[in-house]
């Protein structure tokens, strides 16, 4: 895409909607606003020099995953060191260390858009639900026969899905910690 201050935004919006199947007609107002923001940035002609802000020494072993909360002010990291860490995005300060898994923490997620809970999935065959503000452990979900490699909250934050190398996915009730469905 070639964007200049003289770009005809309506023509560009129509072209993008036509060529990109994931952008529908209903998304045009949002697309239009984003293009105008980009043009505004082009017109500012400021020299934005980027620099290394901070290096975080997150874990003693390699990372497996990272994820932001909805507002972007916190992010989490999972590691081979069996922990998950919660960080302040702006300052880079470590806020919490979530410990309790007995093997690699491989999958992690916030319950966006709320961001008050974190789910971690491990090669120890368990998933753990944590309070993202103070690190309290709410539940440990057990039932998979092998490593948990993916997980997610539903949009309401009431159900967690976990996927495992045992070829199953499980749905868990956040409040009770019970497995409500197993998908084979």
KEGU-283038 format. One line per 2 residues: number of its first residue (from 0); for each residue x, y, z of C-alpha. Coordinates in pm, 1 decimal, decimal comma, always signed. Layout:
NUM = X:Y:Z ~ ...
***
This chain:
0 = +0,0:+0,0:+0,0 ~ +139,9:+336,8:-100,4
2 = +8,6:+602,7:+135,9 ~ +68,4:+975,9:+100,9
4 = -104,0:+1286,2:+242,7 ~ -280,2:+1315,6:-96,4
6 = -423,9:+961,8:-91,4 ~ -794,9:+938,4:-165,8
8 = -907,8:+762,1:+151,3 ~ -1247,7:+652,6:+15,0
10 = -1091,4:+488,2:-288,8 ~ -833,3:+316,2:-69,7
12 = -1102,0:+193,1:+174,7 ~ -1308,8:+51,4:-112,0
14 = -1001,7:-119,5:-257,6 ~ -907,1:-278,2:+76,2
16 = -1263,3:-401,4:+142,5 ~ -1275,4:-547,3:-208,7
18 = -935,1:-721,0:-187,8 ~ -930,5:-835,7:+175,9
20 = -1193,7:-1099,3:+257,8 ~ -1153,2:-1048,9:+634,4
22 = -1246,0:-680,0:+616,8 ~ -1617,9:-638,6:+565,5
24 = -1821,9:-338,6:+458,6 ~ -1919,3:-288,6:+824,5
26 = -1552,8:-231,6:+913,6 ~ -1513,5:+60,0:+670,8
28 = -1562,0:+337,7:+931,0 ~ -1291,9:+188,4:+1152,3
30 = -1065,2:+134,2:+851,6 ~ -1120,8:+493,2:+739,2
32 = -1023,3:+625,4:+1085,6 ~ -706,7:+415,2:+1087,8
34 = -602,3:+538,8:+743,3 ~ -657,6:+900,3:+847,9
36 = -441,9:+837,6:+1156,6 ~ -165,5:+696,8:+937,1
38 = -184,1:+997,5:+706,1 ~ -167,8:+1228,0:+1006,6
40 = +148,7:+1048,2:+1120,8 ~ +300,1:+1089,8:+773,2
42 = +228,8:+1462,0:+780,2 ~ +401,1:+1511,2:+1115,9
44 = +739,8:+1428,4:+959,4 ~ +897,9:+1389,7:+1299,3
46 = +1215,5:+1196,4:+1331,9 ~ +1126,3:+907,1:+1558,6
48 = +1443,5:+750,2:+1680,4 ~ +1392,5:+414,4:+1840,9
50 = +1619,4:+288,7:+2112,5 ~ +1650,6:-9,3:+2341,7
52 = +1445,2:+83,3:+2648,0 ~ +1516,5:-207,4:+2878,1
54 = +1632,9:-565,7:+2870,7 ~ +1429,3:-785,7:+3101,2
56 = +1600,9:-1084,3:+3253,8 ~ +1277,5:-1273,1:+3269,2
58 = +1357,8:-1634,7:+3345,5 ~ +1657,8:-1857,0:+3404,1
60 = +1553,8:-2085,4:+3114,9 ~ +1407,5:-2004,7:+2769,1
62 = +1060,9:-1856,5:+2725,9 ~ +779,7:-2058,9:+2574,5
64 = +509,2:-1795,4:+2535,9 ~ +400,2:-1441,3:+2617,4
66 = +69,2:-1256,0:+2613,0 ~ -69,7:-908,9:+2685,8
68 = -380,7:-822,5:+2881,3 ~ -648,2:-628,7:+2690,9
70 = -531,9:-281,3:+2798,5 ~ -168,3:-366,0:+2729,7
72 = -43,7:-244,3:+3067,7 ~ +56,6:-598,2:+3176,6
74 = +204,7:-895,2:+2999,5 ~ +289,7:-1248,6:+3104,4
76 = +570,3:-1484,9:+3014,1 ~ +587,7:-1862,5:+3047,6
78 = +910,3:-2057,2:+3063,6 ~ +1094,3:-2385,2:+3076,1
80 = +1183,8:-2285,8:+3434,5 ~ +828,9:-2392,9:+3536,7
82 = +712,0:-2039,9:+3619,9 ~ +496,2:-1768,5:+3472,8
84 = +583,2:-1404,1:+3537,6 ~ +359,1:-1098,7:+3523,4
86 = +520,8:-772,4:+3408,7 ~ +434,8:-404,1:+3395,7
88 = +458,2:-319,0:+3024,8 ~ +554,3:+47,2:+3072,5
90 = +822,1:+12,4:+3340,8 ~ +934,7:-342,7:+3270,6
92 = +902,5:-424,3:+3640,2 ~ +824,9:-780,6:+3741,7
94 = +494,2:-776,5:+3931,1 ~ +443,6:-1145,3:+4015,1
96 = +599,9:-1486,7:+3977,7 ~ +346,3:-1768,4:+3952,9
98 = +501,3:-2091,0:+4081,1 ~ +346,4:-2433,7:+4119,9
100 = +381,0:-2625,7:+3795,4 ~ +612,4:-2926,2:+3801,5
102 = +720,3:-2896,7:+3438,3 ~ +745,7:-2644,1:+3152,7
104 = +479,6:-2369,5:+3148,0 ~ +395,4:-2387,8:+2779,3
106 = +64,4:-2203,2:+2730,6 ~ -60,6:-1884,2:+2899,9
108 = -350,0:-1640,2:+2864,2 ~ -531,1:-1354,9:+3034,9
110 = -911,9:-1364,0:+3057,0 ~ -949,1:-1061,9:+2828,7
112 = -1117,7:-818,8:+2828,4 ~ -1127,2:-838,2:+3210,7
114 = -762,2:-924,4:+3276,1 ~ -813,8:-1025,8:+3639,3
116 = -726,8:-1393,8:+3583,4 ~ -445,4:-1586,5:+3416,1
118 = -454,2:-1945,9:+3298,5 ~ -131,1:-2142,9:+3261,4
120 = -91,3:-2480,3:+3092,6 ~ +201,8:-2708,5:+3151,3
122 = +381,5:-3020,1:+3038,4 ~ +290,1:-3150,4:+3387,4
124 = -58,2:-3222,3:+3238,4 ~ -230,9:-2952,4:+3444,9
126 = -367,3:-2604,5:+3391,0 ~ -374,0:-2353,0:+3674,6
128 = -600,8:-2052,1:+3720,7 ~ -444,0:-1752,6:+3899,8
130 = -545,5:-1408,9:+4024,7 ~ -348,6:-1168,3:+3802,2
132 = -331,5:-898,3:+4072,0 ~ -195,4:-1091,7:+4368,9
134 = -92,2:-1433,0:+4229,5 ~ -339,4:-1639,2:+4433,1
136 = -408,1:-1984,1:+4286,2 ~ -781,8:-2044,5:+4229,9
138 = -786,4:-2391,6:+4071,3 ~ -566,4:-2665,7:+3931,0
140 = -737,1:-2840,1:+3640,4 ~ -646,3:-3208,9:+3607,9
142 = -765,9:-3457,7:+3348,7 ~ -535,1:-3457,0:+3047,9
144 = -314,1:-3763,3:+2997,4 ~ -20,6:-3568,0:+2846,4
146 = +117,3:-3217,3:+2802,6 ~ -114,9:-2915,9:+2770,4
148 = -2,2:-2719,3:+2466,2 ~ -277,2:-2460,1:+2412,7
150 = -550,5:-2289,8:+2609,4 ~ -790,2:-1999,3:+2601,6
152 = -1072,3:-1828,3:+2788,2 ~ -1411,9:-1788,0:+2623,2
154 = -1515,1:-1423,3:+2558,5 ~ -1719,3:-1406,3:+2881,1
156 = -1437,6:-1548,3:+3093,1 ~ -1658,1:-1825,8:+3232,5
158 = -1506,8:-2122,3:+3047,1 ~ -1150,3:-2229,1:+2974,2
160 = -1052,2:-2453,3:+2684,2 ~ -735,0:-2660,1:+2705,6
162 = -574,7:-2868,0:+2432,9 ~ -333,3:-3151,2:+2493,8
164 = -95,8:-3383,6:+2314,6 ~ -335,3:-3661,8:+2423,2
166 = -552,7:-3557,4:+2123,7 ~ -825,9:-3411,1:+2342,6
168 = -957,5:-3068,6:+2424,2 ~ -1135,7:-3002,2:+2749,1
170 = -1373,2:-2728,1:+2855,1 ~ -1354,4:-2622,5:+3219,3
172 = -1589,4:-2415,5:+3434,5 ~ -1387,8:-2123,2:+3573,4
174 = -1586,9:-2094,9:+3898,7 ~ -1606,6:-2462,4:+3997,9
176 = -1291,1:-2596,0:+3834,2 ~ -1491,9:-2885,9:+3689,9
178 = -1443,2:-3034,6:+3343,8 ~ -1772,5:-2976,2:+3162,2
180 = -1683,9:-3139,4:+2826,8 ~ -1409,7:-3349,8:+2675,4
182 = -1366,9:-3334,6:+2298,6 ~ -1207,2:-3645,7:+2150,1
***
